[in-house]
Amino acid sequence: MKTIPQELMVNILSRLPAKSIGRCRCVSKPWRCLLSEVHFIKAHLDRTTEFMDNRLLMLISSESNTLYNASIAHNSLGEITALATELGFVTSSEFRTEGMPFCNGLILMQDDMGKRLLVNPTTKEVRDLPVSPYALDPHASFTMYGLGYDHVSDDYKVVTLSYYDTYNEYEPECTEMFVNVYSGRSGTWKQGESSPYDHAVGHVTAGVFFGGRIHWLATRTSDYSSVIVGFDLTEEKFHELPAPSFIDGHNFVLNRLVVLGGCLTIFPLRPKIETDIWMMKEYGVKESWTKFLIVDDEVSELAPLLCMAGQREVVVVVKDEGTFYEKLMMYNLDSATFKDITVHGIDEFLVGGSFTETLVSPFHNHETQRE
């Protein structure tokens, strides 16, 4: 019987979903070693992110704050369903779903004790993050989190933007925007240069990782104009991105950034009957901003976009006016129609976002990485 060359084996197995690879690791010791190598994990990540074929939704039980993942599928009857599977992780009851950053299958979350955790919900690995020695008093300040990958140093980094509450008794006159950076490789925090922008835009939200940078909406302190800023994880500095000139600057901060269809996208927090969605088709190019519409007669219900399902369908969150809980719907861009997504396995929930199943370890390149 011929032995399959290792390169061919890697090429074949990297096509499998992350959960299937987890089962393959149990076949034999050589398979476990091969499928746990950094080279294979990167090959699987590259293939997964290229084809985006393992996109899942993160749901949070409104009753227990337990995390679930859910995959969306169309059945033969034309119905759209999502099967929710409990992951076993519990978030804080005060944890805001928009404060949960995602990157390459890793999630930065908070448990019921307030501790920050770096989690891969697919492999069930959990890494406790130490509290930053530079952190502001949480009772007198606000903090926004971002999670991203620095390809130059091969390092997953957590970035925090912190600022004092205007009415705090410790530093009532301090308007500085403090930046801290955590390196997954070294397992340590360091204090970065303070941000030259005002990030207190009215809502605390997670940074959006795309193109090697973590992005936030912000305001220039010089002229109070609204901008998109990206924190470069290699340089550890902020860079401005051109915003759509056709968006009202005064209302710009009332939007939310997401990655949709492989593009940085702006979605309003207060949708109208005809909601303009702007996608930056070519990163950093102002002229590449492209608009499409979501038409909704139930103005108050529509919440931020989650992900694309095919080329012309978008998964959106809709808030139930009667219960204030959330539900999922599919919006067809061509027919301008909504269709319910029936969720099985969980009743009332909040939506954390979308993520991809990967084998990336939260102990990536750290000396305490598990075997």
C-alpha positions, -999 to +999 in steps of 0.1 A: +000+000+000+015+033-011+020+061+015+004+094+007+030+122+006+027+146+035+022+176+012-007+159-005-021+149+028-020+185+041-037+197+009-065+172+013-071+175+050-069+213+050-102+213+030-121+197+059-140+218+085-122+225+117-145+202+137-138+173+113-100+178+117-104+176+155-118+141+150-091+132+126-065+140+152-078+110+172-070+085+143-033+081+153-003+098+169+013+107+135-020+123+123-023+142+156+012+155+152+006+165+115-027+182+122-013+201+151+017+216+133+017+253+128+022+248+091-010+228+088-030+252+110-019+281+088-027+262+056-062+254+069-068+290+080-057+303+046-081+280+028-110+287+052-107+324+050-103+323+012-135+304+006-154+316+037-172+283+037-173+278+075-190+311+085-211+308+117-231+331+138-224+337+175-256+337+197-259+345+234-287+330+254-308+358+269-317+335+298-283+320+308-257+342+289-243+310+275-227+312+240-240+292+210-228+290+175-253+286+146-249+276+110-274+288+084-288+264+057-316+264+030-337+232+030-356+216+001-388+234+011-373+268+006-370+275+043-340+290+059-329+275+092-301+279+117-291+251+141-277+265+174-251+245+193-242+253+229-205+260+234-203+259+272-189+294+277-208+319+299-205+357+294-211+384+320-247+395+323-234+431+317-214+421+286-224+441+255-226+420+223-210+448+203-180+446+226-170+411+214-141+412+188-134+383+164-103+374+144-094+342+126-118+320+147-107+336+180-131+356+201-122+380+229-150+376+255-158+381+291-169+355+316-194+359+344-167+371+368-156+399+345-124+382+334-113+387+298-107+354+278-093+347+244-113+317+232-114+294+202-150+280+205-142+253+179-113+237+197-126+247+231-093+263+241-095+292+265-067+316+275-071+339+305-057+374+298-040+392+326-053+426+336-033+454+320-011+472+346-020+504+327-058+499+328-079+528+341-103+523+369-133+505+353-157+524+375-145+558+362-138+550+326-149+534+293-128+509+274-132+496+238-114+464+227-100+452+194-085+419+184-063+413+154-034+395+138+001+411+131+014+391+101+049+406+104+055+393+139+031+364+136+013+376+167-023+380+178-028+413+196-055+428+218-058+466+217-077+487+242-088+523+238-097+538+272-109+572+284-122+587+316-159+593+321-166+630+319-182+629+353-155+608+371-141+621+403-105+610+396-095+629+364-125+652+355-104+673+331-086+644+314-096+639+278-067+617+268-074+585+248-051+558+263-039+529+241-027+496+255-015+466+235-014+430+246+009+406+227-002+369+226+033+359+217+049+374+249+018+373+271+024+409+283+008+443+280+025+476+270+013+511+269+012+527+234+011+562+223-022+579+232-047+582+203-048+617+186-085+611+180-116+613+201-131+578+203-160+588+226-185+586+198-216+579+218-214+541+219-187+517+231-180+492+204-155+466+194-128+474+169-131+457+134-101+439+122-094+441+085-063+444+063-038+442+093-056+470+111-082+474+138-107+500+128-130+524+148-151+554+140-137+585+156-136+623+156-106+646+149-098+667+179-087+696+156-119+703+137-143+677+152-148+661+118-157+624+117-132+599+104-124+561+101-092+552+118-072+520+116-047+510+142-019+492+123-008+462+144+027+462+130+035+499+134+011+502+164+000+536+150-033+550+138-040+558+101-070+576+086-091+560+059-112+581+035-148+581+046-177+583+021-181+620+014-218+615+008-224+606+045-235+635+068-205+642+090-227+651+120-244+617+119-213+597+109-206+586+144-241+571+146-229+543+123-212+510+129-183+494+111-185+457+100-167+435+075-193+424+049-185+403+018-148+408+024-152+446+025-151+472+052-187+484+055-206+512+072-240+505+086-262+530+104-272+524+140-305+541+134-319+527+101-345+544+080-371+529+057-344+529+030-311+523+047-279+531+028-251+506+033-217+516+021-190+491+012-153+500+005-147+477-025-110+485-026-094+491+008-082+527+013-096+540-020-122+567-015-137+563-049-144+526-043-172+533-017-203+515-031-239+519-019-267+494-017-301+497+000-320+477+025-357+487+023-376+480+056-411+493+065-405+483+102-380+511+108-373+506+145-366+468+143-336+466+119-303+462+136-267+459+122-257+436+094-240+403+101-227+386+070-233+379+034-250+346+024-241+342-012-236+372-035-270+388-032-283+378+003-275+394+036-282+381+071-295+408+094-307+411+130-342+422+137-354+432+171-388+420+182-408+451+193-429+429+216-402+411+235-371+432+228-352+400+219-335+395+186-343+373+156-325+366+123-337+373+088-323+370+053-326+400+031-325+396-007-309+426-024-325+419-058-361+414-046-358+438-016-376+412+006-370+397+040-374+360+049-374+346+084-346+324+096-359+297+119-334+291+148-334+257+164-317+249+197-322+282+214-352+303+222-345+339+232-311+353+223-288+382+214-265+381+185-227+385+191-216+385+154-202+362+128-170+342+129-152+314+111-143+280+125-105+276+126-078+256+144-059+288+156-049+284+192-053+313+217-019+302+230-005+309+195+034+309+197+033+314+235+057+294+257+028+279+276+010+267+245-008+234+252+003+201+236 
